[in-house]
Amino acid sequence: MPALHIDGYVIVSADGMLANAGRAMPDELKFEGDKRFFTAALDRADLIVHGRNSYEDQPNSPGRKRIILTRKINAIAPDPSNARATLWNPAGASFEAACDHAGVDSGTIAIIGGPAVFEMFMDRYDTFWLSQAPRVNLPGGVPCFPGVPRHSPQEILAAHGLRAGESQVLDIADGITVTPWRRTI
Ligand SMILES: NC(=O)c1ccc[n+]([C@@H]2O[C@H](COP(=O)([O-])OP(=O)(O)OC[C@H]3O[C@@H](n4cnc5c(N)ncnc54)[C@H](OP(=O)(O)O)[C@@H]3O)[C@@H](O)[C@H]2O)c1
């Protein structure tokens, strides 16, 4: 298979959560600057990958090819509700087989969560784009990766061979930044 470039994307609260205690992404974790960054990144991607409860909810979403993880099927199946989506159970088929079903054998793949899906690709990211909302706390929320909050998201990315590059400010008023964590080994 030709090279796939794999990028991860998440926005986390100061306490490392990607969703609130109700397992929902609250409005307080939604920021215009981050939405613009995320939308532009997904518009450039050839394929989006996420768990059954995650979605990006953008105007261009219907046009995007995607792989949705679910245990409701044994291996790989078309999604009856979306002709551009492939349902994938990693217990029954490889990621490469799922990409093949989706018709993508090269280009950029965007992994957009949730936590178990992020973890599955931890040793395969070329770049993980970590957006941070330093003034938001979500007590009892959903940690962005397994192992948070015992370890910070940054410690987990570093433990998987990723190193922080230069952060960009996405939203000055709320202090929102994004940091690319790039593979060095
Ligand atoms: N802040 C952010 O940037 C961000 C990013 C992503 C998600 N979120 C939020 O996080 C919440 C979703 O969290 P979630 O934990 O429910 O995540 P999720 O990964 O979207 O959904 C979990 C579901 O995905 C499937 N799945 C996950 N791992 C699997 C595996 N190894 N094999 C087969 N199927 C697998 C299962 O579907 P079945 O039940 O069908 O088997 C599982 O129930 C949402 O509120 C979402 O908006 C926020």
The ligand as an ORCA input file, in Angstrom:
! r2SCAN-3c Opt
* xyz 0 1
  N     -13.268     17.329     22.055
  C     -13.024     16.644     20.961
  O     -12.176     17.037     20.131
  C     -13.756     15.351     20.721
  C     -13.241     14.410     19.816
  C     -13.923     13.218     19.657
  C     -15.083     12.966     20.364
  N     -15.555     13.905     21.217
  C     -16.772     13.652     21.998
  O     -16.587     12.464     22.758
  C     -17.829     11.795     22.862
  C     -17.741     10.379     22.285
  O     -17.032      9.562     23.124
  P     -17.054      7.961     22.975
  O     -16.113      7.416     23.978
  O     -18.451      7.469     22.956
  O     -16.340      7.728     21.593
  P     -16.501      7.125     20.144
  O     -15.198      6.468     19.842
  O     -16.970      8.150     19.206
  O     -17.655      6.025     20.198
  C     -17.515      4.844     20.890
  C     -18.115      3.754     20.018
  O     -17.249      3.525     18.894
  C     -17.142      2.139     18.655
  N     -15.773      1.696     18.965
  C     -14.818      2.356     19.677
  N     -13.698      1.612     19.756
  C     -13.968      0.460     19.087
  C     -13.207     -0.714     18.822
  N     -11.951     -0.891     19.269
  N     -13.793     -1.685     18.098
  C     -15.046     -1.547     17.620
  N     -15.816     -0.461     17.846
  C     -15.277      0.525     18.573
  C     -18.175      1.464     19.553
  O     -19.385      1.521     18.807
  P     -20.615      0.485     19.000
  O     -21.276      0.879     20.279
  O     -21.443      0.708     17.785
  O     -20.009     -0.895     19.037
  C     -18.217      2.412     20.737
  O     -19.406      2.317     21.470
  C     -18.832     12.588     22.057
  O     -19.506     13.476     22.903
  C     -17.961     13.373     21.117
  O     -18.570     14.577     20.688
  C     -14.914     15.087     21.418
*
